[in-house]
Amino acid sequence: MQGCPLSLLSVLTLATLLISAAAATLVTHDHLKEQERDRIIKLPGQPPGVNFSQYSGYFTVDQLAGRALFYWLTEAPHSARPKSKPLVLWLNGGPGCSSVAYGASEEVGPFRVRPDGKTLYLNPYAWNKEANLLFLDSPAGVGFSYSNTPSDIYSVGDNRTAEDAYKFLLNWFGRFPQYKHRPFYLAGESYAGHYIPELSQIITRRSKGVKKPIINFQGFLLGNPLIDDYHDNVGTHEYWWNHGLISDSTYEDLKKSCTHDTFLFPKGECNSALDRAYSEFGNINPYSIYSSACQNSNTLRDNLKHSLPWRFRGNDECVVKYTRIYMNRPEVQKALHANITLIPHPWVTCSSIVRSTWVDSPKSMLPIFKELIAAGIRIWVFSGDTDAILPLTATRYSINALKLETKLRWTAWYDEHQQVGGWSQVYKGLTYATVRGAGHEVPLSQPRLAFLLFRQFLRDETLPGIR
């Protein structure tokens, strides 16, 4: 009989905890009202058969400055039980490029814009078949995101971008509490090689010691990333040389003048060596060296005059020309709930102002990688093997610098047709994979293989071998 009061107390305590946990994820009338305000009823030119919910809108991350970030959520199809699927935040790089323009509209999102710039069709390899996808235009001044303080656009860098993205997530989960505690992942490419590790570090550190964190962060998937200035310089210039894009003499000049320079903002003799390298490239698409160059504009030649920035634009401007037309349509902006009075006109896929005035960019993400690996965060990195912007040699040098123990040695992986999809090596704490025939934006050039890789990442399963 003496044990009964303790048992009763335990039951009451458990009941209190369960009620608290339920309250944390309870979707109230106010939440539903806010979500309905953000619901996309129908996009102009949307095809029939859309069987998933969409939401878009803003979250203010700095009340005083008036900085607001734009998001677009495409949930998993109703038939795929979206409540059972994880949440994935996709970030494009640049810095200064829109995730709506690239990730959502050209790579992993459910829609593609037709050449008429007015109508859409469905992407058969959309990643929302496996997860609920959240796209974020970041930082303020990019895409549909904005700031009421003009100087914000000229004073942004890695630190503020990461902090604002974290504030965005906290606010977003407040409006969409049904996603609290659900498995959460980050994915992206290029300069997101900075965005994603930095945001991952903030989430991991601020969730430490929390038994059931609101942001249930599990890991990240990162493609053709900028990781470490030194190793990325060495590997990139080596790729140019061993793929016949530059001369022996230019390669020697790059090794002498650029190895220890910053990858994002080179100066002096390194700039001169890079100018020579770009002139030797000829009229190719450096984002996918065996693909046809953009024939409808002089974008590449124009950007070569301005040295490095073209390397971080995201891809050849031909890729997004239909998206640019579509997103500039007033009826589209209205459907997306874009604040057209505060975003730059016309809407652009990448902000040259944000990119050219970037204020801080650490030379290496390797210390953050080591911290996250020690914390048990799932990390997958992949490379399209025809990318000359941030090629596989650059990424392999950066990963090798981590000096990780190998669990599964370098081996080919295969698609469902038993064709080689690429090669992979599994380390203790990190998986690296190449994607055969893919450029800088892997889901754009090899969507089927990218989808397979994404699915394996979510399942935490190694890439398939030959059967």
C-alpha positions as CSV (number, residue, x, y, z in Angstrom):
1,M,0.0,0.0,0.0
2,Q,2.9,2.3,0.7
3,G,3.9,2.2,-3.0
4,C,0.5,3.4,-4.3
5,P,1.1,7.2,-3.7
6,L,4.4,7.0,-5.6
7,S,2.7,5.1,-8.5
8,L,0.0,7.6,-8.6
9,L,2.5,10.4,-8.6
10,S,4.4,8.7,-11.5
11,V,1.2,8.4,-13.5
12,L,0.3,12.0,-12.9
13,T,3.8,13.2,-13.9
14,L,3.7,11.1,-17.1
15,A,0.3,12.5,-17.9
16,T,1.6,16.0,-17.4
17,L,4.5,15.4,-19.7
18,L,2.3,13.9,-22.4
19,I,-0.1,16.8,-22.2
20,S,2.9,19.2,-22.4
21,A,4.3,17.4,-25.4
22,A,0.9,17.4,-27.1
23,A,0.5,21.1,-26.5
24,A,3.9,21.8,-28.0
25,T,2.7,20.4,-31.4
26,L,-1.0,21.3,-31.1
27,V,-2.3,23.2,-34.1
28,T,-4.6,25.8,-32.7
29,H,-7.2,27.9,-34.5
30,D,-4.7,30.8,-34.7
31,H,-2.1,28.5,-36.3
32,L,-4.6,27.3,-38.8
33,K,-5.6,30.9,-39.6
34,E,-2.0,31.9,-40.2
35,Q,-1.4,28.8,-42.3
36,E,-4.5,29.4,-44.4
37,R,-3.3,32.9,-45.0
38,D,-0.1,31.4,-46.5
39,R,-1.8,28.6,-48.4
40,I,-1.2,28.8,-52.2
41,I,-4.6,28.1,-53.6
42,K,-3.4,27.6,-57.2
43,L,-0.4,28.9,-59.1
44,P,-1.0,30.5,-62.5
45,G,-0.5,27.9,-65.2
46,Q,-0.5,25.1,-62.7
47,P,-1.1,21.7,-64.3
48,P,-3.9,19.4,-63.3
49,G,-3.3,16.6,-60.9
50,V,-1.5,18.5,-58.2
51,N,-2.1,16.4,-55.1
52,F,0.0,18.2,-52.4
53,S,-0.4,21.3,-50.3
54,Q,1.7,24.5,-50.8
55,Y,2.3,27.5,-48.6
56,S,4.4,30.6,-49.0
57,G,5.0,33.9,-47.2
58,Y,7.3,35.8,-44.9
59,F,8.8,35.7,-41.5
60,T,10.5,38.8,-40.0
61,V,13.9,37.9,-38.5
62,D,14.8,41.4,-37.4
63,Q,11.9,43.7,-36.3
64,L,14.0,46.8,-36.0
65,A,15.6,46.6,-39.4
66,G,12.5,45.1,-41.0
67,R,14.3,42.1,-42.5
68,A,11.9,39.5,-43.7
69,L,12.7,36.1,-45.4
70,F,10.5,34.5,-47.9
71,Y,9.7,30.7,-47.9
72,W,7.8,28.3,-50.1
73,L,6.7,25.0,-48.6
74,T,5.7,22.1,-50.9
75,E,4.4,19.2,-48.8
76,A,4.6,15.6,-49.8
77,P,1.6,14.3,-51.9
78,H,-1.5,13.4,-49.9
79,S,-1.1,9.7,-51.0
80,A,2.4,9.7,-49.5
81,R,1.1,10.6,-46.1
82,P,2.9,14.0,-45.6
83,K,2.5,13.8,-41.8
84,S,4.8,10.8,-41.8
85,K,7.5,12.4,-44.0
86,P,10.5,14.4,-42.7
87,L,11.0,18.1,-43.3
88,V,13.9,19.3,-45.6
89,L,15.1,22.9,-45.9
90,W,16.8,23.6,-49.2
91,L,19.3,26.4,-49.6
92,N,21.0,27.7,-52.7
93,G,24.3,29.5,-52.6
94,G,25.7,32.3,-54.6
95,P,26.1,34.0,-52.2
96,G,23.0,35.9,-53.3
97,C,21.1,33.3,-55.4
98,S,17.4,32.5,-54.8
99,S,16.4,29.0,-53.7
100,V,13.0,29.7,-55.3
101,A,14.8,30.3,-58.7
102,Y,17.1,27.4,-58.6
103,G,16.3,24.7,-56.0
104,A,12.5,25.0,-56.3
105,S,12.1,25.8,-60.0
106,E,15.0,24.1,-61.7
107,E,16.2,21.3,-59.4
108,V,14.3,19.5,-56.7
109,G,10.9,21.3,-56.6
110,P,7.7,19.8,-58.0
111,F,7.2,22.3,-60.9
112,R,9.1,23.4,-64.0
113,V,8.3,26.4,-66.1
114,R,7.5,25.9,-69.8
115,P,9.2,28.0,-72.5
116,D,6.2,30.2,-72.7
117,G,7.0,31.6,-69.3
118,K,3.3,31.2,-68.3
119,T,2.6,27.5,-67.7
120,L,4.0,24.8,-65.5
121,Y,4.5,21.1,-65.7
122,L,5.3,18.5,-63.0
123,N,8.8,17.3,-62.3
124,P,8.8,13.5,-62.2
125,Y,11.8,13.4,-59.8
126,A,10.5,16.0,-57.4
127,W,12.0,15.5,-53.9
128,N,8.7,16.2,-52.2
129,K,7.8,12.6,-53.1
130,E,10.1,11.6,-50.2
131,A,9.9,14.7,-47.9
132,N,8.1,17.9,-47.2
133,L,10.3,20.6,-48.9
134,L,10.9,24.0,-47.5
135,F,12.7,26.5,-49.8
136,L,14.1,29.7,-48.3
137,D,15.3,32.9,-50.1
138,S,18.3,33.9,-48.0
139,P,19.7,36.3,-47.0
140,A,17.4,39.4,-47.2
141,G,17.8,41.0,-50.6
142,V,17.8,37.7,-52.4
143,G,14.8,36.6,-54.4
144,F,11.5,37.6,-52.7
145,S,13.2,38.3,-49.3
146,Y,13.7,42.0,-48.4
147,S,14.7,44.5,-45.8
148,N,13.3,47.9,-44.9
149,T,16.8,49.0,-44.1
150,P,18.7,49.5,-47.4
151,S,22.1,49.2,-45.8
152,D,21.3,45.6,-44.8
153,I,21.7,44.5,-48.4
154,Y,25.2,45.9,-48.4
155,S,26.4,44.5,-45.1
156,V,25.5,40.9,-45.1
157,G,27.8,37.9,-44.7
158,D,28.0,34.4,-43.3
159,N,27.4,35.2,-39.7
160,R,24.2,37.2,-40.1
161,T,22.9,34.8,-42.8
162,A,23.2,31.9,-40.4
163,E,21.6,33.7,-37.5
164,D,18.7,35.0,-39.6
165,A,18.1,31.5,-41.0
166,Y,17.9,30.1,-37.5
167,K,15.5,32.9,-36.4
168,F,13.4,32.1,-39.5
169,L,13.2,28.4,-38.5
170,L,12.1,29.2,-34.9
171,N,9.4,31.5,-36.3
172,W,8.4,29.0,-38.9
173,F,8.0,26.1,-36.5
174,G,5.9,28.5,-34.4
175,R,3.4,28.9,-37.3
176,F,3.6,25.3,-38.3
177,P,3.8,23.4,-35.0
178,Q,2.8,20.1,-36.6
179,Y,6.4,19.9,-37.8
180,K,7.9,20.3,-34.4
181,H,10.1,17.3,-33.3
182,R,9.7,15.8,-36.8
183,P,13.0,14.6,-38.4
184,F,14.6,17.7,-40.0
185,Y,17.3,17.9,-42.6
186,L,19.2,20.5,-44.6
187,A,20.1,20.2,-48.3
188,G,21.7,22.5,-50.8
189,E,24.7,23.2,-53.0
190,S,27.6,25.5,-53.9
191,Y,28.0,28.4,-51.4
192,A,25.5,26.5,-49.3
193,G,28.7,24.7,-48.4
194,H,29.0,27.6,-46.0
195,Y,25.3,28.2,-45.2
196,I,24.5,24.7,-44.3
197,P,27.4,23.8,-41.9
198,E,27.1,27.2,-40.2
199,L,23.3,26.8,-39.7
200,S,23.8,23.2,-38.6
201,Q,26.3,24.3,-36.0
202,I,23.9,26.9,-34.5
203,I,21.0,24.4,-34.4
204,T,23.2,21.6,-32.9
205,R,24.7,23.9,-30.2
206,R,21.4,25.4,-29.2
207,S,19.7,22.1,-29.0
208,K,22.5,20.5,-26.9
209,G,21.0,19.1,-23.6
210,V,17.4,19.5,-24.8
211,K,15.7,16.1,-24.5
212,K,13.1,16.8,-27.2
213,P,14.2,19.8,-29.3
214,I,11.7,21.6,-31.4
215,I,14.1,21.4,-34.4
216,N,14.8,17.7,-34.5
217,F,17.9,18.1,-36.7
218,Q,19.3,14.9,-38.1
219,G,21.8,15.8,-40.8
220,F,22.5,17.5,-44.1
221,L,23.1,16.7,-47.8
222,L,25.4,19.0,-49.6
223,G,26.3,19.1,-53.3
224,N,29.3,20.6,-55.1
225,P,30.1,22.7,-52.1
226,L,32.6,25.4,-51.2
227,I,34.2,23.9,-48.1
228,D,37.8,25.0,-47.7
229,D,39.5,27.8,-49.6
230,Y,43.0,26.2,-49.8
231,H,41.9,22.7,-50.8
232,D,39.1,23.9,-53.1
233,N,41.6,26.1,-54.9
234,V,44.1,23.3,-55.3
235,G,41.4,20.8,-56.5
236,T,39.6,23.2,-58.8
237,H,42.7,24.3,-60.7
238,E,43.9,20.7,-60.9
239,Y,40.5,19.8,-62.5
240,W,40.8,22.6,-65.0
241,W,44.2,21.4,-66.0
242,N,43.6,17.6,-66.2
243,H,40.4,18.2,-68.2
244,G,42.3,20.2,-70.7
245,L,40.6,23.5,-70.0
246,I,43.8,25.5,-69.3
247,S,47.4,25.5,-70.4
248,D,50.4,24.2,-68.5
249,S,51.7,27.7,-67.9
250,T,48.4,29.0,-66.6
251,Y,48.1,26.0,-64.3
252,E,51.6,26.8,-62.9
253,D,50.6,30.5,-62.4
254,L,47.4,29.5,-60.6
255,K,49.4,27.2,-58.3
256,K,51.8,30.0,-57.5
257,S,49.4,32.8,-57.0
258,C,46.0,31.4,-55.9
259,T,46.6,28.5,-53.6
260,H,46.6,30.5,-50.4
261,D,44.2,33.2,-51.7
262,T,40.5,33.3,-50.8
263,F,38.3,31.3,-53.1
264,L,35.5,33.8,-53.1
265,F,37.3,37.1,-53.5
266,P,40.8,36.6,-55.0
267,K,43.1,39.5,-55.5
268,G,46.1,40.7,-57.4
269,E,48.2,38.1,-59.3
270,C,45.6,35.5,-58.6
271,N,43.0,37.5,-60.4
272,S,45.3,37.9,-63.4
273,A,45.9,34.2,-63.5
274,L,42.2,33.5,-63.3
275,D,41.5,35.9,-66.1
276,R,43.9,33.9,-68.3
277,A,42.3,30.7,-67.3
278,Y,38.8,31.9,-68.1
279,S,40.0,33.2,-71.5
280,E,41.4,29.7,-72.3
281,F,38.1,28.0,-71.4
282,G,36.5,29.2,-74.6
283,N,32.7,29.3,-75.0
284,I,31.8,26.4,-72.8
285,N,29.4,25.9,-69.9
286,P,31.7,25.6,-66.9
287,Y,28.8,24.4,-64.8
288,S,28.6,21.3,-66.9
289,I,31.7,21.1,-69.2
290,Y,30.3,18.6,-71.7
291,S,26.9,20.4,-72.1
292,S,26.2,23.0,-74.7
293,A,27.0,26.6,-73.8
294,C,24.2,29.1,-73.5
295,Q,23.7,30.4,-77.1
296,N,21.1,33.0,-76.3
297,S,23.2,35.5,-74.4
298,N,26.7,36.7,-73.8
299,T,26.4,36.0,-70.1
300,L,29.6,34.0,-69.8
301,R,31.7,36.4,-71.8
302,D,30.3,39.4,-70.0
303,N,31.0,37.8,-66.6
304,L,34.5,36.8,-67.6
305,K,35.3,40.6,-67.6
306,H,34.3,40.7,-64.0
307,S,36.5,37.8,-62.9
308,L,35.2,35.4,-60.2
309,P,31.5,36.2,-59.6
310,W,30.2,34.1,-62.4
311,R,31.5,31.0,-60.6
312,F,28.8,31.5,-57.9
313,R,25.9,32.6,-60.0
314,G,24.3,29.2,-59.7
315,N,24.3,28.2,-63.3
316,D,24.2,29.6,-66.8
317,E,21.4,32.2,-67.1
318,C,19.8,30.2,-69.9
319,V,18.8,27.7,-67.2
320,V,16.5,30.1,-65.4
321,K,15.3,32.3,-68.3
322,Y,11.8,30.8,-68.3
323,T,11.6,31.0,-64.5
324,R,12.6,34.6,-64.5
325,I,9.7,35.4,-66.9
326,Y,7.3,33.4,-64.8
327,M,8.3,34.9,-61.4
328,N,8.1,38.4,-62.7
329,R,4.4,38.0,-63.6
330,P,2.2,40.0,-61.2
331,E,-0.4,37.2,-60.9
332,V,2.4,34.7,-59.9
333,Q,3.8,37.1,-57.3
334,K,0.3,37.6,-56.0
335,A,-0.3,33.8,-55.8
336,L,2.9,33.4,-53.9
337,H,2.1,36.2,-51.5
338,A,5.2,38.0,-52.5
339,N,5.5,41.6,-51.2
340,I,6.1,43.2,-54.6
341,T,6.3,46.7,-53.1
342,L,9.5,45.8,-51.2
343,I,11.4,43.4,-53.4
344,P,13.8,44.7,-56.1
345,H,12.3,45.2,-59.6
346,P,12.5,43.2,-61.7
347,W,12.8,40.0,-59.7
348,V,16.2,38.5,-60.3
349,T,17.5,35.0,-59.8
350,C,20.7,36.2,-58.1
351,S,21.6,39.5,-56.4
352,S,24.8,41.0,-57.7
353,I,24.7,43.6,-54.9
354,V,24.5,40.9,-52.2
355,R,27.3,38.9,-53.7
356,S,29.7,41.8,-54.5
357,T,29.4,43.3,-51.0
358,W,29.6,40.1,-48.9
359,V,31.4,41.0,-45.6
360,D,32.5,37.8,-44.0
361,S,33.4,34.4,-45.4
362,P,35.5,32.1,-43.3
363,K,38.3,30.3,-45.2
364,S,37.3,26.8,-44.0
365,M,34.3,24.9,-42.9
366,L,36.4,21.9,-41.8
367,P,36.4,22.7,-38.1
368,I,32.6,22.9,-38.2
369,F,32.5,19.6,-40.1
370,K,34.6,18.0,-37.3
371,E,32.3,19.4,-34.6
372,L,29.2,18.1,-36.3
373,I,30.7,14.7,-37.0
374,A,31.6,14.4,-33.3
375,A,28.0,15.4,-32.4
376,G,26.7,12.5,-34.5
377,I,25.1,14.6,-37.3
378,R,24.5,12.6,-40.5
379,I,26.6,14.2,-43.3
380,W,26.5,13.4,-47.0
381,V,28.4,15.3,-49.6
382,F,28.1,14.7,-53.3
383,S,29.7,16.0,-56.5
384,G,28.5,16.2,-60.1
385,D,31.6,15.0,-62.0
386,T,31.4,17.4,-65.0
387,D,31.3,20.6,-62.8
388,A,34.3,22.9,-63.2
389,I,33.0,25.5,-60.7
390,L,33.5,23.4,-57.6
391,P,34.7,20.1,-59.0
392,L,35.0,16.7,-57.4
393,T,38.8,17.1,-57.0
394,A,38.2,20.2,-54.8
395,T,35.7,18.4,-52.6
396,R,37.9,15.2,-52.3
397,Y,40.9,17.3,-51.2
398,S,38.7,19.0,-48.6
399,I,37.2,15.8,-47.3
400,N,40.6,14.1,-47.2
401,A,41.8,16.9,-45.0
402,L,39.4,15.7,-42.3
403,K,41.5,12.5,-42.0
404,L,38.4,10.3,-41.4
405,E,38.6,6.6,-41.0
406,T,37.2,4.7,-44.0
407,K,34.4,2.3,-43.4
408,L,33.5,1.4,-47.0
409,R,36.2,2.0,-49.6
410,W,35.8,3.7,-52.9
411,T,33.4,1.8,-55.1
412,A,30.8,2.3,-57.9
413,W,27.2,2.6,-57.1
414,Y,24.3,1.6,-59.4
415,D,20.9,2.8,-60.4
416,E,17.8,0.6,-60.7
417,H,18.9,-0.3,-64.3
418,Q,22.2,-1.6,-63.0
419,Q,24.0,1.3,-64.7
420,V,26.8,3.0,-62.8
421,G,25.4,6.1,-61.1
422,G,28.7,7.3,-59.7
423,W,31.2,6.3,-57.1
424,S,31.1,6.5,-53.3
425,Q,33.2,6.2,-50.2
426,V,31.8,5.9,-46.7
427,Y,33.9,7.3,-43.9
428,K,33.3,7.2,-40.2
429,G,30.9,10.2,-39.9
430,L,30.6,11.2,-43.5
431,T,29.5,9.7,-46.9
432,Y,30.9,11.1,-50.1
433,A,29.5,10.3,-53.5
434,T,30.0,11.4,-57.1
435,V,27.2,11.5,-59.6
436,R,28.1,10.4,-63.1
437,G,27.5,12.9,-65.9
438,A,26.1,15.6,-63.5
439,G,27.2,19.2,-63.5
440,H,27.3,21.8,-60.7
441,E,23.5,21.4,-60.0
442,V,23.2,17.7,-59.9
443,P,19.4,17.5,-59.7
444,L,19.2,19.7,-62.8
445,S,21.4,17.6,-65.0
446,Q,20.9,14.1,-63.5
447,P,17.5,14.3,-61.8
448,R,16.8,10.6,-61.5
449,L,20.2,9.8,-59.9
450,A,19.9,12.8,-57.6
451,F,16.5,11.6,-56.5
452,L,17.9,8.1,-55.8
453,L,20.8,9.6,-53.8
454,F,18.3,11.8,-51.8
455,R,16.2,8.8,-51.0
456,Q,19.2,6.8,-49.7
457,F,20.3,9.7,-47.6
458,L,16.9,10.0,-45.9
459,R,16.9,6.2,-45.3
460,D,20.5,6.4,-44.0
461,E,21.3,3.5,-46.3
462,T,24.5,3.2,-48.4
463,L,24.1,3.8,-52.2
464,P,23.2,0.5,-53.9
465,G,25.8,-1.8,-55.4
466,I,25.4,-4.1,-58.4
467,R,22.8,-6.8,-57.9
